[in-house]
Amino acid sequence: MSVHLYSETAWKRRAKARKMVLKVINHLILIAGSVVFIFPLLWLVSTSLKPDTQIFKVPPELIPKPFVWKNYVDMWIYFPFMQFLKNTLIVVILSMAGVLITAPLVAYAFARLKWPGRDIFFMIVLATMMLPGQVTMIPLYILFRRLGWVDTFLPLWVPAWFGGGAFYIFLIRQFLLTIPKELEESAIIDGANYWQIYAKIMLPLIQPVLTTIAIFQFMGAWNDFMGPLIYINDQAKYTLSLGLRLFQQQTSSSQTEFGMMMAATTLMVIPVIIFFFLGQRRFIEGVVLTGMKA
């Protein structure tokens, strides 16, 4: 009996030790992966603080010697960062508002309401995801030019007010399908209409997926380069992504100011990182829960 207890205890100890070793290995792999992914960001910040003579030094040095804060000062003088930031915020805020207001409405109609041809229309919406952006680029430009929207911000945010795109509609619809129908039926018995059910029951429950699409839309609008390049002609209306390209072109004729460029890029990246970390928990929750029920 004692031998049996000893062997069982030893087996538990070995299992616990094996579990601890696997846990350590998993953490080491995750740390190594995080270092690989975070290295470009560290290199960006490091380069923004280096003198020009140290940027292309071989082998490269991650820690600047000395720290050159002058790159940020010069960037602020020679690069109209605030003007481009204001233009970018206009596009980002209006496009995010459009997506967060209209995409849940469309998804709610596809997920919870019954109407003739609902599934057929939903398949048509999903089919638009198979169209490359290059296919619709020229027709959209012709349309916006005839509307007189070229060289304005309208083409960059108005389309977001028409459902936000099939991908967002699909994500929210799949999330809505995970909500029990009993909640909706109880609200109807209590005399609530569809608008009240949507506003008081559905919207609070889909906050995780709304945070997910808010992050996606923020990053997409913030980093958008092709849209402003096609529709914006006036340099005073450039967004940050297009402004950085303009700054590079203006300095490439003599010598590209990589220190100032990296400083401007660092300031452009910081809001994206902050926005992601603020909504990180709900973002992961939204990704995990979306699509659990088809």
Summary of the structure (lengths in Angstrom):
residues: 294
radius of gyration: 25.9
end to end distance: 53.7
largest distance: 90.2
contacts: 814
relative contact order: 0.13
helix: 78%
strand: 0%
